[in-house]
Amino acid sequence: MPISNTHLRVPRGFGALLEGVTREILRDQPKDIPKYAAEYFKTLLKKREGDADPKASTHSLSDELSNEI
């Protein structure tokens, strides 16, 4: 079986993104991790695009996800 010498590079910001979702998963201990991660990224995109509820900006992302899941 051939072994590949391909070196993959981690895109800039990917490590921080994984650290963030991991921290929230460890903090909240959700039963359905894939669903939680999907909601986490959906909420993160809303915040980035400015579509998040302005009142929610004072709450942590963890609090927002707890309310949605």
PDB file with SEQRES, HELIX, SHEET and CRYST1 records, atoms N, CA, C and O in Angstrom:
SEQRES   1 A   69  MET PRO ILE SER ASN THR HIS LEU ARG VAL PRO ARG GLY          
SEQRES   2 A   69  PHE GLY ALA LEU LEU GLU GLY VAL THR ARG GLU ILE LEU          
SEQRES   3 A   69  ARG ASP GLN PRO LYS ASP ILE PRO LYS TYR ALA ALA GLU          
SEQRES   4 A   69  TYR PHE LYS THR LEU LEU LYS LYS ARG GLU GLY ASP ALA          
SEQRES   5 A   69  ASP PRO LYS ALA SER THR HIS SER LEU SER ASP GLU LEU          
SEQRES   6 A   69  SER ASN GLU ILE                                              
HELIX    1 AA1 PHE A   14  ASP A   28  1                                  15    
HELIX    2 AA2 ILE A   33  GLU A   49  1                                  17    
HELIX    3 AA3 PRO A   54  THR A   58  5                                   5    
HELIX    4 AA4 LEU A   61  GLU A   68  1                                   8    
CRYST1    1.000    1.000    1.000  90.00  90.00  90.00 P 1           1          
ATOM      1  N   MET A   1       0.849  -1.174   0.000  1.00  0.00           N  
ATOM      2  CA  MET A   1       0.000   0.000   0.000  1.00  0.00           C  
ATOM      3  C   MET A   1       0.894   1.236   0.000  1.00  0.00           C  
ATOM      4  O   MET A   1       1.722   1.408   0.895  1.00  0.00           O  
ATOM      5  N   PRO A   2       0.727   2.093  -1.000  1.00  0.00           N  
ATOM      6  CA  PRO A   2       1.576   3.285  -1.071  1.00  0.00           C  
ATOM      7  C   PRO A   2       1.243   4.302   0.028  1.00  0.00           C  
ATOM      8  O   PRO A   2       0.091   4.472   0.427  1.00  0.00           O  
ATOM      9  N   ILE A   3       2.274   4.950   0.483  1.00  0.00           N  
ATOM     10  CA  ILE A   3       2.123   5.995   1.485  1.00  0.00           C  
ATOM     11  C   ILE A   3       2.345   7.334   0.787  1.00  0.00           C  
ATOM     12  O   ILE A   3       3.316   7.513   0.052  1.00  0.00           O  
ATOM     13  N   SER A   4       1.436   8.259   1.029  1.00  0.00           N  
ATOM     14  CA  SER A   4       1.521   9.561   0.383  1.00  0.00           C  
ATOM     15  C   SER A   4       2.403  10.495   1.198  1.00  0.00           C  
ATOM     16  O   SER A   4       2.366  10.489   2.429  1.00  0.00           O  
ATOM     17  N   ASN A   5       3.193  11.294   0.499  1.00  0.00           N  
ATOM     18  CA  ASN A   5       4.022  12.300   1.144  1.00  0.00           C  
ATOM     19  C   ASN A   5       3.355  13.679   1.095  1.00  0.00           C  
ATOM     20  O   ASN A   5       4.011  14.702   1.285  1.00  0.00           O  
ATOM     21  N   THR A   6       2.065  13.692   0.841  1.00  0.00           N  
ATOM     22  CA  THR A   6       1.345  14.948   0.741  1.00  0.00           C  
ATOM     23  C   THR A   6       1.297  15.633   2.101  1.00  0.00           C  
ATOM     24  O   THR A   6       0.924  15.025   3.104  1.00  0.00           O  
ATOM     25  N   HIS A   7       1.674  16.884   2.119  1.00  0.00           N  
ATOM     26  CA  HIS A   7       1.610  17.670   3.343  1.00  0.00           C  
ATOM     27  C   HIS A   7       0.424  18.612   3.235  1.00  0.00           C  
ATOM     28  O   HIS A   7       0.338  19.425   2.315  1.00  0.00           O  
ATOM     29  N   LEU A   8      -0.471  18.490   4.173  1.00  0.00           N  
ATOM     30  CA  LEU A   8      -1.639  19.358   4.184  1.00  0.00           C  
ATOM     31  C   LEU A   8      -1.382  20.527   5.113  1.00  0.00           C  
ATOM     32  O   LEU A   8      -0.803  20.368   6.188  1.00  0.00           O  
ATOM     33  N   ARG A   9      -1.809  21.677   4.698  1.00  0.00           N  
ATOM     34  CA  ARG A   9      -1.655  22.870   5.523  1.00  0.00           C  
ATOM     35  C   ARG A   9      -2.992  23.228   6.141  1.00  0.00           C  
ATOM     36  O   ARG A   9      -4.032  23.184   5.484  1.00  0.00           O  
ATOM     37  N   VAL A  10      -2.947  23.576   7.387  1.00  0.00           N  
ATOM     38  CA  VAL A  10      -4.154  23.998   8.093  1.00  0.00           C  
ATOM     39  C   VAL A  10      -4.423  25.445   7.713  1.00  0.00           C  
ATOM     40  O   VAL A  10      -3.553  26.299   7.885  1.00  0.00           O  
ATOM     41  N   PRO A  11      -5.620  25.735   7.196  1.00  0.00           N  
ATOM     42  CA  PRO A  11      -5.938  27.114   6.816  1.00  0.00           C  
ATOM     43  C   PRO A  11      -5.891  28.053   8.029  1.00  0.00           C  
ATOM     44  O   PRO A  11      -6.207  27.655   9.150  1.00  0.00           O  
ATOM     45  N   ARG A  12      -5.500  29.281   7.787  1.00  0.00           N  
ATOM     46  CA  ARG A  12      -5.439  30.287   8.841  1.00  0.00           C  
ATOM     47  C   ARG A  12      -6.825  30.446   9.481  1.00  0.00           C  
ATOM     48  O   ARG A  12      -7.828  30.585   8.781  1.00  0.00           O  
ATOM     49  N   GLY A  13      -6.868  30.425  10.788  1.00  0.00           N  
ATOM     50  CA  GLY A  13      -8.114  30.595  11.513  1.00  0.00           C  
ATOM     51  C   GLY A  13      -8.839  29.295  11.828  1.00  0.00           C  
ATOM     52  O   GLY A  13      -9.742  29.279  12.664  1.00  0.00           O  
ATOM     53  N   PHE A  14      -8.454  28.203  11.168  1.00  0.00           N  
ATOM     54  CA  PHE A  14      -9.148  26.934  11.366  1.00  0.00           C  
ATOM     55  C   PHE A  14      -8.918  26.384  12.776  1.00  0.00           C  
ATOM     56  O   PHE A  14      -9.837  25.849  13.395  1.00  0.00           O  
ATOM     57  N   GLY A  15      -7.699  26.517  13.272  1.00  0.00           N  
ATOM     58  CA  GLY A  15      -7.390  26.045  14.624  1.00  0.00           C  
ATOM     59  C   GLY A  15      -8.223  26.771  15.671  1.00  0.00           C  
ATOM     60  O   GLY A  15      -8.763  26.153  16.589  1.00  0.00           O  
ATOM     61  N   ALA A  16      -8.322  28.078  15.527  1.00  0.00           N  
ATOM     62  CA  ALA A  16      -9.112  28.876  16.474  1.00  0.00           C  
ATOM     63  C   ALA A  16     -10.599  28.509  16.380  1.00  0.00           C  
ATOM     64  O   ALA A  16     -11.303  28.476  17.390  1.00  0.00           O  
ATOM     65  N   LEU A  17     -11.058  28.238  15.175  1.00  0.00           N  
ATOM     66  CA  LEU A  17     -12.448  27.845  14.976  1.00  0.00           C  
ATOM     67  C   LEU A  17     -12.741  26.526  15.687  1.00  0.00           C  
ATOM     68  O   LEU A  17     -13.763  26.389  16.360  1.00  0.00           O  
ATOM     69  N   LEU A  18     -11.836  25.558  15.532  1.00  0.00           N  
ATOM     70  CA  LEU A  18     -12.014  24.270  16.194  1.00  0.00           C  
ATOM     71  C   LEU A  18     -11.901  24.394  17.712  1.00  0.00           C  
ATOM     72  O   LEU A  18     -12.620  23.720  18.449  1.00  0.00           O  
ATOM     73  N   GLU A  19     -11.008  25.247  18.169  1.00  0.00           N  
ATOM     74  CA  GLU A  19     -10.883  25.467  19.615  1.00  0.00           C  
ATOM     75  C   GLU A  19     -12.178  26.046  20.181  1.00  0.00           C  
ATOM     76  O   GLU A  19     -12.618  25.654  21.261  1.00  0.00           O  
ATOM     77  N   GLY A  20     -12.780  26.972  19.453  1.00  0.00           N  
ATOM     78  CA  GLY A  20     -14.019  27.593  19.913  1.00  0.00           C  
ATOM     79  C   GLY A  20     -15.155  26.600  20.037  1.00  0.00           C  
ATOM     80  O   GLY A  20     -15.828  26.550  21.067  1.00  0.00           O  
ATOM     81  N   VAL A  21     -15.377  25.808  18.998  1.00  0.00           N  
ATOM     82  CA  VAL A  21     -16.479  24.842  19.047  1.00  0.00           C  
ATOM     83  C   VAL A  21     -16.189  23.763  20.088  1.00  0.00           C  
ATOM     84  O   VAL A  21     -17.102  23.296  20.769  1.00  0.00           O  
ATOM     85  N   THR A  22     -14.939  23.370  20.212  1.00  0.00           N  
ATOM     86  CA  THR A  22     -14.572  22.366  21.216  1.00  0.00           C  
ATOM     87  C   THR A  22     -14.827  22.885  22.626  1.00  0.00           C  
ATOM     88  O   THR A  22     -15.363  22.163  23.467  1.00  0.00           O  
ATOM     89  N   ARG A  23     -14.451  24.123  22.886  1.00  0.00           N  
ATOM     90  CA  ARG A  23     -14.656  24.720  24.205  1.00  0.00           C  
ATOM     91  C   ARG A  23     -16.145  24.747  24.560  1.00  0.00           C  
ATOM     92  O   ARG A  23     -16.527  24.410  25.680  1.00  0.00           O  
ATOM     93  N   GLU A  24     -16.984  25.151  23.596  1.00  0.00           N  
ATOM     94  CA  GLU A  24     -18.420  25.224  23.852  1.00  0.00           C  
ATOM     95  C   GLU A  24     -19.021  23.839  24.065  1.00  0.00           C  
ATOM     96  O   GLU A  24     -19.905  23.669  24.905  1.00  0.00           O  
ATOM     97  N   ILE A  25     -18.551  22.852  23.313  1.00  0.00           N  
ATOM     98  CA  ILE A  25     -19.034  21.476  23.478  1.00  0.00           C  
ATOM     99  C   ILE A  25     -18.655  20.948  24.857  1.00  0.00           C  
ATOM    100  O   ILE A  25     -19.473  20.322  25.531  1.00  0.00           O  
ATOM    101  N   LEU A  26     -17.423  21.199  25.277  1.00  0.00           N  
ATOM    102  CA  LEU A  26     -16.993  20.745  26.602  1.00  0.00           C  
ATOM    103  C   LEU A  26     -17.749  21.473  27.706  1.00  0.00           C  
ATOM    104  O   LEU A  26     -18.057  20.886  28.743  1.00  0.00           O  
ATOM    105  N   ARG A  27     -18.044  22.731  27.487  1.00  0.00           N  
ATOM    106  CA  ARG A  27     -18.770  23.522  28.492  1.00  0.00           C  
ATOM    107  C   ARG A  27     -20.217  23.064  28.631  1.00  0.00           C  
ATOM    108  O   ARG A  27     -20.712  22.906  29.747  1.00  0.00           O  
ATOM    109  N   ASP A  28     -20.902  22.848  27.502  1.00  0.00           N  
ATOM    110  CA  ASP A  28     -22.333  22.541  27.528  1.00  0.00           C  
ATOM    111  C   ASP A  28     -22.652  21.044  27.583  1.00  0.00           C  
ATOM    112  O   ASP A  28     -23.750  20.660  27.986  1.00  0.00           O  
ATOM    113  N   GLN A  29     -21.705  20.204  27.183  1.00  0.00           N  
ATOM    114  CA  GLN A  29     -21.904  18.746  27.196  1.00  0.00           C  
ATOM    115  C   GLN A  29     -23.211  18.340  26.494  1.00  0.00           C  
ATOM    116  O   GLN A  29     -24.046  17.664  27.094  1.00  0.00           O  
ATOM    117  N   PRO A  30     -23.391  18.749  25.226  1.00  0.00           N  
ATOM    118  CA  PRO A  30     -24.642  18.410  24.533  1.00  0.00           C  
ATOM    119  C   PRO A  30     -24.735  16.909  24.250  1.00  0.00           C  
ATOM    120  O   PRO A  30     -23.723  16.226  24.093  1.00  0.00           O  
ATOM    121  N   LYS A  31     -25.971  16.416  24.189  1.00  0.00           N  
ATOM    122  CA  LYS A  31     -26.182  14.994  23.878  1.00  0.00           C  
ATOM    123  C   LYS A  31     -25.954  14.709  22.402  1.00  0.00           C  
ATOM    124  O   LYS A  31     -25.457  13.642  22.040  1.00  0.00           O  
ATOM    125  N   ASP A  32     -26.318  15.662  21.552  1.00  0.00           N  
ATOM    126  CA  ASP A  32     -26.185  15.494  20.102  1.00  0.00           C  
ATOM    127  C   ASP A  32     -25.110  16.472  19.606  1.00  0.00           C  
ATOM    128  O   ASP A  32     -25.412  17.604  19.229  1.00  0.00           O  
ATOM    129  N   ILE A  33     -23.859  16.015  19.613  1.00  0.00           N  
ATOM    130  CA  ILE A  33     -22.731  16.884  19.269  1.00  0.00           C  
ATOM    131  C   ILE A  33     -22.800  17.394  17.827  1.00  0.00           C  
ATOM    132  O   ILE A  33     -22.579  18.585  17.611  1.00  0.00           O  
ATOM    133  N   PRO A  34     -23.095  16.550  16.829  1.00  0.00           N  
ATOM    134  CA  PRO A  34     -23.179  17.090  15.464  1.00  0.00           C  
ATOM    135  C   PRO A  34     -24.239  18.183  15.313  1.00  0.00           C  
ATOM    136  O   PRO A  34     -24.003  19.180  14.630  1.00  0.00           O  
ATOM    137  N   LYS A  35     -25.395  18.006  15.939  1.00  0.00           N  
ATOM    138  CA  LYS A  35     -26.445  19.025  15.868  1.00  0.00           C  
ATOM    139  C   LYS A  35     -25.981  20.304  16.566  1.00  0.00           C  
ATOM    140  O   LYS A  35     -26.202  21.406  16.064  1.00  0.00           O  
ATOM    141  N   TYR A  36     -25.344  20.153  17.716  1.00  0.00           N  
ATOM    142  CA  TYR A  36     -24.842  21.297  18.466  1.00  0.00           C  
ATOM    143  C   TYR A  36     -23.804  22.054  17.632  1.00  0.00           C  
ATOM    144  O   TYR A  36     -23.838  23.282  17.553  1.00  0.00           O  
ATOM    145  N   ALA A  37     -22.883  21.311  17.013  1.00  0.00           N  
ATOM    146  CA  ALA A  37     -21.844  21.938  16.191  1.00  0.00           C  
ATOM    147  C   ALA A  37     -22.473  22.680  15.011  1.00  0.00           C  
ATOM    148  O   ALA A  37     -22.042  23.780  14.667  1.00  0.00           O  
ATOM    149  N   ALA A  38     -23.485  22.081  14.396  1.00  0.00           N  
ATOM    150  CA  ALA A  38     -24.160  22.736  13.275  1.00  0.00           C  
ATOM    151  C   ALA A  38     -24.800  24.048  13.730  1.00  0.00           C  
ATOM    152  O   ALA A  38     -24.691  25.062  13.041  1.00  0.00           O  
ATOM    153  N   GLU A  39     -25.463  24.035  14.882  1.00  0.00           N  
ATOM    154  CA  GLU A  39     -26.084  25.246  15.416  1.00  0.00           C  
ATOM    155  C   GLU A  39     -25.011  26.275  15.809  1.00  0.00           C  
ATOM    156  O   GLU A  39     -25.201  27.478  15.629  1.00  0.00           O  
ATOM    157  N   TYR A  40     -23.896  25.791  16.341  1.00  0.00           N  
ATOM    158  CA  TYR A  40     -22.788  26.676  16.713  1.00  0.00           C  
ATOM    159  C   TYR A  40     -22.293  27.446  15.489  1.00  0.00           C  
ATOM    160  O   TYR A  40     -22.139  28.667  15.531  1.00  0.00           O  
ATOM    161  N   PHE A  41     -22.049  26.717  14.402  1.00  0.00           N  
ATOM    162  CA  PHE A  41     -21.530  27.368  13.195  1.00  0.00           C  
ATOM    163  C   PHE A  41     -22.585  28.261  12.550  1.00  0.00           C  
ATOM    164  O   PHE A  41     -22.254  29.316  12.008  1.00  0.00           O  
ATOM    165  N   LYS A  42     -23.836  27.854  12.603  1.00  0.00           N  
ATOM    166  CA  LYS A  42     -24.917  28.686  12.061  1.00  0.00           C  
ATOM    167  C   LYS A  42     -24.990  30.006  12.830  1.00  0.00           C  
ATOM    168  O   LYS A  42     -25.106  31.074  12.230  1.00  0.00           O  
ATOM    169  N   THR A  43     -24.921  29.926  14.160  1.00  0.00           N  
ATOM    170  CA  THR A  43     -24.955  31.127  14.996  1.00  0.00           C  
ATOM    171  C   THR A  43     -23.731  31.993  14.754  1.00  0.00           C  
ATOM    172  O   THR A  43     -23.831  33.219  14.704  1.00  0.00           O  
ATOM    173  N   LEU A  44     -22.577  31.358  14.606  1.00  0.00           N  
ATOM    174  CA  LEU A  44     -21.346  32.086  14.342  1.00  0.00           C  
ATOM    175  C   LEU A  44     -21.439  32.854  13.020  1.00  0.00           C  
ATOM    176  O   LEU A  44     -21.015  34.007  12.938  1.00  0.00           O  
ATOM    177  N   LEU A  45     -21.992  32.217  11.994  1.00  0.00           N  
ATOM    178  CA  LEU A  45     -22.176  32.883  10.705  1.00  0.00           C  
ATOM    179  C   LEU A  45     -23.131  34.069  10.821  1.00  0.00           C  
ATOM    180  O   LEU A  45     -22.889  35.123  10.232  1.00  0.00           O  
ATOM    181  N   LYS A  46     -24.208  33.899  11.573  1.00  0.00           N  
ATOM    182  CA  LYS A  46     -25.152  35.006  11.762  1.00  0.00           C  
ATOM    183  C   LYS A  46     -24.460  36.187  12.424  1.00  0.00           C  
ATOM    184  O   LYS A  46     -24.657  37.334  12.024  1.00  0.00           O  
ATOM    185  N   LYS A  47     -23.649  35.905  13.438  1.00  0.00           N  
ATOM    186  CA  LYS A  47     -22.915  36.981  14.119  1.00  0.00           C  
ATOM    187  C   LYS A  47     -21.960  37.671  13.151  1.00  0.00           C  
ATOM    188  O   LYS A  47     -21.862  38.898  13.126  1.00  0.00           O  
ATOM    189  N   ARG A  48     -21.263  36.873  12.361  1.00  0.00           N  
ATOM    190  CA  ARG A  48     -20.284  37.433  11.429  1.00  0.00           C  
ATOM    191  C   ARG A  48     -20.952  38.275  10.355  1.00  0.00           C  
ATOM    192  O   ARG A  48     -20.414  39.299   9.935  1.00  0.00           O  
ATOM    193  N   GLU A  49     -22.118  37.845   9.917  1.00  0.00           N  
ATOM    194  CA  GLU A  49     -22.830  38.558   8.851  1.00  0.00           C  
ATOM    195  C   GLU A  49     -23.696  39.678   9.394  1.00  0.00           C  
ATOM    196  O   GLU A  49     -24.337  40.392   8.623  1.00  0.00           O  
ATOM    197  N   GLY A  50     -23.725  39.841  10.704  1.00  0.00           N  
ATOM    198  CA  GLY A  50     -24.498  40.916  11.304  1.00  0.00           C  
ATOM    199  C   GLY A  50     -25.977  40.646  11.383  1.00  0.00           C  
ATOM    200  O   GLY A  50     -26.763  41.572  11.581  1.00  0.00           O  
ATOM    201  N   ASP A  51     -26.383  39.378  11.230  1.00  0.00           N  
ATOM    202  CA  ASP A  51     -27.800  39.030  11.280  1.00  0.00           C  
ATOM    203  C   ASP A  51     -28.255  38.601  12.665  1.00  0.00           C  
ATOM    204  O   ASP A  51     -29.429  38.283  12.858  1.00  0.00           O  
ATOM    205  N   ALA A  52     -27.355  38.590  13.619  1.00  0.00           N  
ATOM    206  CA  ALA A  52     -27.714  38.131  14.961  1.00  0.00           C  
ATOM    207  C   ALA A  52     -28.590  39.161  15.654  1.00  0.00           C  
ATOM    208  O   ALA A  52     -28.531  40.352  15.345  1.00  0.00           O  
ATOM    209  N   ASP A  53     -29.385  38.703  16.572  1.00  0.00           N  
ATOM    210  CA  ASP A  53     -30.241  39.571  17.374  1.00  0.00           C  
ATOM    211  C   ASP A  53     -29.354  40.525  18.171  1.00  0.00           C  
ATOM    212  O   ASP A  53     -28.480  40.060  18.902  1.00  0.00           O  
ATOM    213  N   PRO A  54     -29.543  41.838  18.060  1.00  0.00           N  
ATOM    214  CA  PRO A  54     -28.689  42.802  18.769  1.00  0.00           C  
ATOM    215  C   PRO A  54     -28.696  42.584  20.281  1.00  0.00           C  
ATOM    216  O   PRO A  54     -27.678  42.799  20.939  1.00  0.00           O  
ATOM    217  N   LYS A  55     -29.836  42.160  20.838  1.00  0.00           N  
ATOM    218  CA  LYS A  55     -29.900  41.894  22.278  1.00  0.00           C  
ATOM    219  C   LYS A  55     -29.051  40.692  22.645  1.00  0.00           C  
ATOM    220  O   LYS A  55     -28.532  40.616  23.759  1.00  0.00           O  
ATOM    221  N   ALA A  56     -28.903  39.750  21.721  1.00  0.00           N  
ATOM    222  CA  ALA A  56     -28.146  38.528  22.001  1.00  0.00           C  
ATOM    223  C   ALA A  56     -26.642  38.788  22.051  1.00  0.00           C  
ATOM    224  O   ALA A  56     -25.893  37.953  22.558  1.00  0.00           O  
ATOM    225  N   SER A  57     -26.193  39.918  21.541  1.00  0.00           N  
ATOM    226  CA  SER A  57     -24.759  40.190  21.508  1.00  0.00           C  
ATOM    227  C   SER A  57     -24.162  40.322  22.908  1.00  0.00           C  
ATOM    228  O   SER A  57     -22.949  40.190  23.074  1.00  0.00           O  
ATOM    229  N   THR A  58     -24.991  40.577  23.909  1.00  0.00           N  
ATOM    230  CA  THR A  58     -24.481  40.676  25.270  1.00  0.00           C  
ATOM    231  C   THR A  58     -24.364  39.304  25.923  1.00  0.00           C  
ATOM    232  O   THR A  58     -23.748  39.166  26.979  1.00  0.00           O  
ATOM    233  N   HIS A  59     -24.949  38.301  25.300  1.00  0.00           N  
ATOM    234  CA  HIS A  59     -24.872  36.938  25.827  1.00  0.00           C  
ATOM    235  C   HIS A  59     -23.746  36.185  25.136  1.00  0.00           C  
ATOM    236  O   HIS A  59     -23.307  36.554  24.047  1.00  0.00           O  
ATOM    237  N   SER A  60     -23.293  35.136  25.780  1.00  0.00           N  
ATOM    238  CA  SER A  60     -22.254  34.321  25.158  1.00  0.00           C  
ATOM    239  C   SER A  60     -22.878  33.440  24.081  1.00  0.00           C  
ATOM    240  O   SER A  60     -24.087  33.209  24.081  1.00  0.00           O  
ATOM    241  N   LEU A  61     -22.061  32.961  23.182  1.00  0.00           N  
ATOM    242  CA  LEU A  61     -22.526  32.065  22.127  1.00  0.00           C  
ATOM    243  C   LEU A  61     -23.091  30.805  22.757  1.00  0.00           C  
ATOM    244  O   LEU A  61     -24.057  30.234  22.252  1.00  0.00           O  
ATOM    245  N   SER A  62     -22.502  30.374  23.843  1.00  0.00           N  
ATOM    246  CA  SER A  62     -22.987  29.199  24.567  1.00  0.00           C  
ATOM    247  C   SER A  62     -24.417  29.392  25.039  1.00  0.00           C  
ATOM    248  O   SER A  62     -25.236  28.481  24.918  1.00  0.00           O  
ATOM    249  N   ASP A  63     -24.730  30.572  25.578  1.00  0.00           N  
ATOM    250  CA  ASP A  63     -26.080  30.867  26.037  1.00  0.00           C  
ATOM    251  C   ASP A  63     -27.060  30.835  24.871  1.00  0.00           C  
ATOM    252  O   ASP A  63     -28.160  30.298  24.997  1.00  0.00           O  
ATOM    253  N   GLU A  64     -26.672  31.398  23.759  1.00  0.00           N  
ATOM    254  CA  GLU A  64     -27.545  31.415  22.574  1.00  0.00           C  
ATOM    255  C   GLU A  64     -27.830  29.989  22.102  1.00  0.00           C  
ATOM    256  O   GLU A  64     -28.967  29.662  21.760  1.00  0.00           O  
ATOM    257  N   LEU A  65     -26.804  29.146  22.084  1.00  0.00           N  
ATOM    258  CA  LEU A  65     -26.971  27.786  21.615  1.00  0.00           C  
ATOM    259  C   LEU A  65     -27.829  26.985  22.572  1.00  0.00           C  
ATOM    260  O   LEU A  65     -28.634  26.163  22.135  1.00  0.00           O  
ATOM    261  N   SER A  66     -27.677  27.203  23.851  1.00  0.00           N  
ATOM    262  CA  SER A  66     -28.479  26.495  24.841  1.00  0.00           C  
ATOM    263  C   SER A  66     -29.961  26.773  24.634  1.00  0.00           C  
ATOM    264  O   SER A  66     -30.800  25.900  24.856  1.00  0.00           O  
ATOM    265  N   ASN A  67     -30.277  27.980  24.214  1.00  0.00           N  
ATOM    266  CA  ASN A  67     -31.666  28.349  23.973  1.00  0.00           C  
ATOM    267  C   ASN A  67     -32.202  27.731  22.695  1.00  0.00           C  
ATOM    268  O   ASN A  67     -33.407  27.506  22.580  1.00  0.00           O  
ATOM    269  N   GLU A  68     -31.326  27.449  21.724  1.00  0.00           N  
ATOM    270  CA  GLU A  68     -31.769  26.935  20.433  1.00  0.00           C  
ATOM    271  C   GLU A  68     -31.855  25.421  20.403  1.00  0.00           C  
ATOM    272  O   GLU A  68     -32.635  24.860  19.633  1.00  0.00           O  
ATOM    273  N   ILE A  69     -31.069  24.755  21.225  1.00  0.00           N  
ATOM    274  CA  ILE A  69     -31.011  23.291  21.152  1.00  0.00           C  
ATOM    275  C   ILE A  69     -31.854  22.679  22.239  1.00  0.00           C  
ATOM    276  O   ILE A  69     -31.934  21.455  22.343  1.00  0.00           O  
TER     277      ILE A  69                                                      
END                                                                             
